[in-house]
Amino acid sequence: MTDQPSQQRQTQYLQLIEQLLACPNGQEPDVLDAQPDLIDAGLVQTLVRVGTMMAHEENQDGAKFLFHVARELAIQLNLYPQPTTQE
């Protein structure tokens, strides 16, 4: 079994990202809540990949936005490494 999402799932991620980029400011949670089955580690990876492409294409605002969404989702999904305190 591979960690790569299927082509169909990848297309769904990209469509969701397009919706996030096009929606009015502040409505991103509604867009995400409408498709909870797509909220997973694969979406976070795709957000980072698309954000990186945008950064290389000089779309800094779009890239920052996608990185922010990816980070927030990673935290919600417990994918974000939490700092551990040394005792």
FENKA-V673498 format. One record per residue. N is the residue number from 1. PSI is psi in degrees with one decimal (none if undefined). OMEGA is omega in radians with two decimals (none if undefined). D_CENTER is the distance of its C-alpha to the mean C-alpha in whole Angstrom. Layout:
BEGIN
n: [N & N]
psi: [PSI & PSI]
omega: [OMEGA & OMEGA]
d_center: [D_CENTER & D_CENTER]
END
This chain:
BEGIN
n: [1 & 2 & 3 & 4 & 5 & 6 & 7 & 8 & 9 & 10 & 11 & 12 & 13 & 14 & 15 & 16 & 17 & 18 & 19 & 20 & 21 & 22 & 23 & 24 & 25 & 26 & 27 & 28 & 29 & 30 & 31 & 32 & 33 & 34 & 35 & 36 & 37 & 38 & 39 & 40 & 41 & 42 & 43 & 44 & 45 & 46 & 47 & 48 & 49 & 50 & 51 & 52 & 53 & 54 & 55 & 56 & 57 & 58 & 59 & 60 & 61 & 62 & 63 & 64 & 65 & 66 & 67 & 68 & 69 & 70 & 71 & 72 & 73 & 74 & 75 & 76 & 77 & 78 & 79 & 80 & 81 & 82 & 83 & 84 & 85 & 86 & 87]
psi: [135.7 & 155.5 & -12.5 & 134.0 & 153.1 & 161.7 & -40.0 & -44.7 & -40.6 & -40.3 & -41.0 & -41.0 & -46.6 & -38.0 & -41.0 & -40.8 & -41.5 & -40.7 & -40.9 & -42.6 & -28.9 & -18.4 & 154.3 & 147.5 & 131.3 & -12.8 & 7.2 & -42.3 & -36.3 & -40.8 & -44.3 & -41.9 & -25.7 & -17.1 & 63.1 & -24.0 & -15.0 & -3.6 & 97.6 & -176.9 & -33.4 & -38.8 & -42.3 & -45.3 & -40.9 & -39.6 & -44.3 & -42.4 & -46.3 & -40.0 & -39.7 & -42.9 & -42.6 & -39.8 & -41.0 & -23.6 & 15.5 & 25.0 & 73.8 & -39.0 & -45.0 & -41.7 & -46.9 & -41.7 & -48.9 & -37.8 & -38.2 & -47.6 & -43.8 & -43.2 & -44.8 & -43.5 & -39.9 & -39.7 & -46.0 & -35.8 & 5.4 & 35.4 & -14.0 & 125.8 & 123.5 & 139.1 & 136.5 & 143.4 & 136.4 & 134.2 & none]
omega: [-3.10 & 3.11 & -3.12 & 3.08 & 3.10 & 3.13 & 3.13 & -3.13 & 3.12 & 3.10 & 3.11 & 3.09 & -3.09 & 3.09 & 3.11 & 3.12 & 3.09 & 3.11 & 3.12 & -3.12 & -3.06 & -3.03 & 3.09 & -3.14 & 3.12 & -3.13 & 3.14 & 3.12 & 3.12 & 3.13 & -3.13 & -3.12 & -3.12 & -3.11 & -3.06 & -3.14 & 3.12 & -3.10 & 3.14 & -3.10 & 3.12 & 3.10 & 3.14 & 3.12 & -3.13 & 3.07 & -3.14 & -3.13 & 3.14 & 3.09 & 3.10 & 3.09 & 3.14 & 3.13 & 3.12 & 3.12 & 3.10 & 3.05 & -3.04 & -3.11 & 3.12 & 3.14 & -3.14 & 3.14 & -3.11 & 3.10 & 3.11 & 3.13 & -3.14 & -3.12 & -3.13 & 3.12 & 3.14 & 3.11 & -3.14 & -3.10 & -3.09 & 3.07 & -3.07 & 3.14 & 3.12 & 3.11 & 3.11 & 3.14 & 3.10 & -3.14 & none]
d_center: [23 & 20 & 16 & 15 & 14 & 16 & 17 & 17 & 13 & 12 & 13 & 12 & 8 & 10 & 12 & 9 & 7 & 11 & 12 & 9 & 11 & 14 & 15 & 17 & 16 & 16 & 15 & 11 & 12 & 14 & 12 & 10 & 13 & 15 & 13 & 13 & 13 & 10 & 8 & 9 & 8 & 8 & 5 & 4 & 7 & 6 & 4 & 6 & 9 & 9 & 9 & 12 & 13 & 13 & 15 & 17 & 18 & 19 & 16 & 16 & 15 & 12 & 11 & 11 & 9 & 6 & 7 & 8 & 5 & 4 & 8 & 8 & 7 & 8 & 11 & 12 & 11 & 14 & 12 & 13 & 16 & 18 & 21 & 25 & 28 & 31 & 34]
END
